[in-house]
Amino acid sequence: MTPLHLGLLGLVLLFLIAMLEVGIIESAYQKLGMSHRAITSLLLLSVFGSYINIPIARISSVPVPYHYHSHVYNLSYAPGLTADTGDTIIAINLGGAVIPILLSMYLLLRVGGVAPALVATAAVALLVHHFARVVPGAGISVPTFVPGFAAAILAIVLARERRPVVAYVAGTMGCLIGADVLNLGLVAHLNAPIASIGGAGTFDGVFVSGIIAVLLA
C-alpha cells in the first residue's frame, strides 16, 4: 500500500466508526438480523478486503489511447498506468465481491425471498449497466447512489416481510453484475494490468448500495 492508500483507508475507517456511533450503519444491518459484533466484523472485513484481489484469469489487453485525466460523474481519474500493459489479470475483490456474494447467499438461504431478489437484481443490473462507464487505465465507474435507491424501490414493490434482504441483494449484486460482469467483454480495453470484479470504482457502489437499500426498504 502507498501512503495515500493508507491515508484513505484511515479516513474510511474513521467514517465507518462515526456511522456506527450514530447508529446509521448498525440500523441498516440490524434489519438483516445481524448482531453488533457481526456488523463490526463484516465492515472491517469489507474495508480491508477491498485491498485484496484474487486472480482468476489472464487475458491479452488491447492498447487504447486515453487522456491522462478522465472526468466521469464529476469524478476525476488520473491513471498512472503505461499505454501498453500487455496482459490484464482478471481478479475478484474480497471486500467488494466475495463478501457481498457470500452474505447475499446466506441471507437468501436464512430469510428467503429468492424470487423477488432475482427479479430486483436483474432490474438493478440493467440500470447500473446503462450508467456504467469504462475508464481506460482506471476501471469501471458507476454512480454511487443509483443502485441503492433503485434496489430499495424495487424491494418495496416486490417484497413485504423480506424487503431488507431483497434490497441488500439487489443493491449489491445488481451493482456487481451491471458494472463488472456485464462489462467483462470490455476488460481487454481497460488498458490496465489488473481488472478487479468488485474493486476500484465498483467497491463504493456495492458498499454504499447495500446500506442505502436496506435503510430505505
C-alpha positions in Angstrom: 0.0 0.0 0.0 1.1 3.5 -0.7 0.9 6.3 1.9 -2.1 7.7 0.0 -3.9 4.4 0.2 -3.1 4.1 3.9 -4.4 7.6 4.5 -7.6 6.9 2.6 -8.1 3.6 4.5 -7.8 5.5 7.7 -10.4 8.1 6.6 -12.8 5.3 5.6 -12.3 3.6 9.0 -13.0 6.8 10.8 -16.1 7.4 8.8 -17.3 3.9 9.5 -16.7 4.3 13.2 -18.6 7.6 13.2 -21.5 6.0 11.3 -21.5 3.1 13.8 -21.6 5.5 16.7 -24.6 7.3 15.4 -26.2 4.0 14.6 -26.8 4.5 10.8 -24.9 1.5 9.5 -25.9 -0.6 12.5 -29.5 0.2 12.0 -29.3 -1.0 8.4 -27.6 -4.3 9.1 -29.8 -5.0 12.1 -32.7 -5.0 9.7 -30.9 -8.1 8.2 -30.9 -9.7 11.7 -27.2 -9.3 12.4 -25.6 -8.7 15.8 -23.4 -5.7 16.6 -20.3 -8.0 16.6 -21.2 -9.4 13.3 -21.8 -6.0 11.8 -18.4 -4.6 13.0 -16.5 -7.7 11.8 -18.3 -7.6 8.4 -17.5 -3.9 7.9 -13.8 -4.3 8.8 -13.5 -7.4 6.5 -15.1 -5.4 3.7 -12.9 -2.4 4.1 -9.6 -4.3 4.5 -10.7 -6.9 1.9 -11.1 -4.1 -0.7 -7.3 -4.1 -1.0 -7.2 -7.9 -1.7 -7.7 -9.1 -5.3 -7.8 -12.8 -6.0 -6.6 -13.6 -9.6 -8.9 -15.9 -11.5 -7.8 -15.4 -15.2 -5.4 -13.6 -17.5 -6.2 -12.1 -20.9 -4.4 -10.1 -23.6 -5.1 -6.3 -23.4 -5.8 -4.1 -26.3 -3.8 -0.8 -26.2 -6.3 2.1 -26.1 -5.2 5.7 -26.0 -6.7 7.7 -23.2 -6.4 11.2 -21.7 -4.3 11.4 -18.5 -7.3 13.0 -16.8 -10.7 11.5 -17.3 -13.9 13.0 -15.8 -16.8 10.7 -15.2 -19.8 11.6 -13.0 -18.0 14.6 -11.6 -15.0 12.4 -10.5 -11.5 12.9 -11.9 -9.5 9.9 -12.8 -5.7 10.2 -13.3 -4.4 6.7 -14.4 -0.8 6.1 -13.5 -0.5 3.3 -16.0 1.5 2.8 -19.1 0.0 2.9 -22.6 0.5 -0.8 -23.2 0.3 -3.2 -20.3 0.5 -6.4 -22.3 -1.8 -8.8 -20.3 -4.6 -7.9 -18.0 -5.2 -10.1 -14.9 -8.9 -10.6 -14.1 -9.4 -10.8 -10.3 -12.3 -10.8 -7.8 -12.1 -8.4 -5.0 -12.5 -9.8 -1.5 -14.3 -6.9 0.1 -16.3 -5.7 -2.9 -17.4 -9.0 -4.4 -16.6 -12.2 -2.4 -18.1 -10.9 1.0 -21.2 -9.4 -0.6 -21.8 -12.6 -2.6 -21.5 -14.8 0.4 -23.6 -12.6 2.6 -26.3 -12.4 -0.1 -26.4 -16.2 -0.3 -26.5 -16.5 3.4 -29.4 -14.1 3.8 -31.4 -15.7 1.0 -31.0 -19.2 2.5 -31.7 -18.0 6.0 -34.5 -15.5 5.4 -35.8 -16.3 1.9 -37.1 -14.0 -0.8 -35.2 -15.6 -3.7 -37.7 -14.9 -6.4 -38.2 -11.2 -5.8 -34.5 -10.8 -5.1 -33.7 -12.3 -8.6 -36.2 -10.0 -10.3 -34.9 -6.9 -8.4 -31.3 -7.8 -9.0 -31.9 -8.2 -12.8 -33.6 -4.8 -13.0 -30.8 -3.1 -10.9 -28.1 -4.8 -13.0 -29.6 -3.5 -16.3 -30.0 0.0 -14.8 -26.4 0.1 -13.5 -25.1 -1.3 -16.8 -26.7 1.6 -18.6 -25.0 4.1 -16.3 -21.6 2.3 -16.0 -18.7 3.9 -17.7 -15.4 2.3 -18.7 -12.4 4.5 -17.8 -9.3 3.2 -19.7 -6.4 2.9 -17.3 -8.6 3.2 -14.2 -11.5 0.8 -14.2 -15.3 0.9 -14.4 -17.2 3.8 -12.8 -20.8 3.7 -11.6 -23.0 6.4 -9.9 -22.6 5.6 -6.2 -26.3 6.1 -5.2 -28.2 4.8 -8.2 -28.1 1.0 -7.3 -29.1 1.6 -3.7 -32.1 3.8 -4.4 -33.3 1.5 -7.3 -32.9 -1.6 -5.1 -34.9 0.0 -2.3 -37.8 1.0 -4.5 -37.9 -2.5 -6.2 -37.8 -4.2 -2.8 -40.8 -2.1 -1.6 -42.7 -3.0 -4.7 -41.8 -6.7 -4.9 -41.4 -7.8 -1.3 -43.1 -7.2 2.0 -41.6 -9.1 5.0 -38.3 -9.7 3.3 -37.8 -6.2 2.0 -34.4 -5.6 3.7 -32.9 -8.8 2.3 -34.2 -8.2 -1.2 -33.0 -4.6 -1.1 -29.5 -5.7 0.0 -29.1 -8.5 -2.5 -30.5 -6.4 -5.4 -28.3 -3.4 -4.5 -25.0 -5.2 -4.1 -25.4 -8.0 -6.7 -27.1 -5.7 -9.2 -24.2 -3.3 -8.9 -21.6 -6.1 -9.3 -23.4 -7.7 -12.3 -24.3 -4.5 -14.0 -21.0 -2.7 -13.7 -18.4 -5.5 -13.8 -19.8 -8.8 -15.0 -21.8 -7.4 -18.0 -18.7 -5.4 -19.0 -16.2 -8.3 -18.9 -16.1 -8.1 -22.7 -14.6 -4.7 -22.4 -11.9 -5.7 -19.9 -9.3 -6.0 -22.6 -9.8 -2.3 -23.5 -9.3 -1.1 -19.9 -5.5 -1.0 -20.7 -4.8 -1.9 -17.1 -2.6 -4.6 -15.5 -5.5 -5.8 -13.4 -9.3 -5.7 -13.7 -10.9 -6.5 -10.4 -14.5 -7.5 -10.1 -15.9 -5.5 -7.2 -12.8 -3.4 -6.9 -11.8 0.2 -7.7 -14.9 2.3 -8.6 -17.3 -0.5 -8.1 -16.5 -1.1 -4.4 -18.0 2.2 -3.4 -21.2 1.4 -5.3 -21.5 -2.1 -3.8 -20.8 -1.0 -0.2 -23.0 2.1 -0.2 -25.8 0.4 -2.2 -26.2 -2.2 0.5 -26.5 0.3 3.3 -28.8 2.7 1.4 -31.0 0.0 0.0 -31.6 -1.6 3.5 -32.2 1.8 5.2 -34.8 2.8 2.7 -36.6 -0.5 2.3 
